[in-house]
C-alpha cells in the first residue's frame, strides 16, 4: 500500500505533459517526467512509500488509472497539471475522491501555480491543495502531514500552498524560498522505462538531466522561470552532475544519449567547463546534447565536443534585433551568427528554435526570421508561434490588450490536442502566424542544399530511421517539433 500516489494523468493519445508546450507535438514527442521523479525521490528519501504512474507516456485509459488507484489505496494523490488539460486533470482528482473518500488530493505544476484560485474553485471540492512553484519539499511536508492529523490550521504552516478554508475562501500561504539544488536527489528513474519516451531528434533511448534551475534572463515568453524556478541561476555542483550521469548509465546501460534539459545550461562558463572536465576526467563514455544560449562563451565549445556533446538546441528565436529586444531576450543577432558558424565548424549538430509573435512584429519583419534561419548553417529547425502561458509576462500583456485568442484553458491546443497559435495582433494575425510557420518549415527543409546536408548527416542505421521518421512527420504536417518557448 503506497502512502503517496503521484500521477502524470493521461489526456489523449500521445499527449506530452512534461514539455514546455503541453500538447500532442507533430512528431509525437514524449518527454521524461524529470521534475516529478525528482520530487518522488525526495519523498522516498523521507521514508515514504511512493507509487508513480506516467499515464500520459503509457497512454493509459481512465479505467486503468482507476484500477491502479484502487490497488494502491494511497492516503495522498498528487496530480501533475497543464493549462490545456486542467479540467481533465481535475477529473482525476474527482475520481480519486470517489474511489478513496479519505484520501487527500494535491495539484502541482506551472498552471496551478499561476492560477491557484481558479483551479481550486474549478475543482468543486475534489482538490485539497495547490502547490505553487517548486514542489519537492512542499510535497514532503504535505505527505508527512497527511499521515497524521490533517487540518487547515496545520496546512497554514506549510509554505507555498493554496487551499480553501471552511467557508470557501482561498488561503495562500507565504511563498517558499527557492531550495538549494545541490540538496536534491537524482530522479527516481526506476519508476519508468526510458524507452517509453521518444524524440526523433535524440538518439534512442535517451534520458533527460536537469543540472540546475532558475535564470537571470527576463524573457517575456518564459513560463517556468517566472513560476517555478525563479530569476536566480542555481546550478548543481559539476561533480554531482557527473555522478548523476554515472548513476543513469549504471541504471540503464542501453542509453544512447543524455539530454541536458536545463534551460540555461550554457549560461555559466564555470558550470559548463566543470561538468565537461568531470566527464573527461572520469573517462565517461557518454553522448549528450544540451539547450544552448546564443551568447555562450565560444571558447567552451571545443571542450564540450571533447566531453561528448553531440547536439546544441539553440534558442535563436528571431531574425531581427527589434523582435529579440521586444521579448527582452538579452542576446543579439551577432551572437547567433557567431555561434552557428563556430558550432558547425566544430562538427556539432545544431537545432535552431525560432518564433513568431513578438509584440510589434509584422509579416515583413517575421519574414526576416525565415531568411535568417536559412542563412545559418543549421541541421534542423522549428518555427512556432509564441505560446503565451498564464504566469508569463507576455500572457499578461496580451490579456490586457486583447491579443489572446483562447477563451478557455482547453483552447491552448486545437481540437486534436495539438499545438495552436494563441496570439493575434493587429499587425500580425493568428492566421498570418500559422502561414508563416508553414512557410518557414517548407522553405527551410525543401532547399536542395538542406536536403543534401541532411542526407550527408546519415551515418548509421539509427540516423536513417530517425530521418525517415522525420520525413514522414514532415509529409503529414511538418517536421518534428521540439520543446518550444525555451529560455536558452
Buried (B, 14 or more C-beta within 10 A) or exposed (E): EBBBBBBBBBBBEBBBBBBBBBBBBBBBBBBBBBBBBBBBBBBBEBEBEBBBBBBBBBBBEBEBBBEBBEEBEBBBBBBBBBBBBBEBBBBBBBBBBEBBEEBBBBBBBBBBBBBBBBBBBBBEEBBBBBBBBBBBBBBBBBBBBBEEEBEEEBBEEBBBBBBBEEEEEBBEBEEBEBBEBEEBBBBBBEBBEBEBBBBBBBBBBBBBBBBBBBBEBBBBBBBBBBBBBBEEBBBBBBBBBBBBBBBBBEEBEEBBBBBBBBBBBBBBEEBBBBBBBBBBEBEBEBBBBBBBBBBBBBEBBEBBBEBBBBBBBBBBBBBBEEBBBBBBBBBBBEBBBBBBBBBBEBEBBBBBBBBBBBBEBEBEBBBBBBEBBBEBBBBBBBBBBBBBBBBBBBBBBBEEEEBBBBEEBBBBBBEEBBBBBBBBBEEBBBEBBBBBBEBBBBBBBEEEEBEEBBEEEBEEEEEEEBBEBBBEBBEEEBBBBBBBBBBB
